[in-house]
C-alpha cells in the first residue's frame, strides 16, 4: 500500500483513533487539526485521500471540500467525511469527490475498509 492519508480533525483522541489503525494497515498518515492549515498540508504532503471532519476551527469541512474540488490540482482528491453530525451527509453528497461518510463514533475496521475502497483505482 503506502498511500498517504491526511487526517483533518481538531480532536486529538479522534486523530489517534484514526491514525493507529490506518498506519497498522500500511498507510502513511499525517495529522492536521485546524481548517486554515489544510490547503498548505495538502500542497506539502500530497495525500492520496483526505479524512475530513465537518466542524473545525478556522474553516468548516464543507468549505474546505468545496475549495479542494474547485482547484484543478486537488479536484480528484478523494474525501471521506468524518462527522458527529449525520445531518451534514446530504450536503457533502453533492460533491463528487466525497467517497464515503463516517459518523462518529466510528468502528475502526469499517473506517479502514472505507479508506481501502476509496483508494481503489477508478475504472
Secondary structure, DSSP 8 states (H G I E B T S, - for coil): ---EEEEE-S-HHHHHHHHHHHHHTT-EEEEE--GGGHHHHHHHH--SEEEEESS-SSS-HHHHHHHHHHSTTTTT-EEEEEES-GGGHHHHTTSTTEEEEEESS--HHHHHHHHHHHTS---
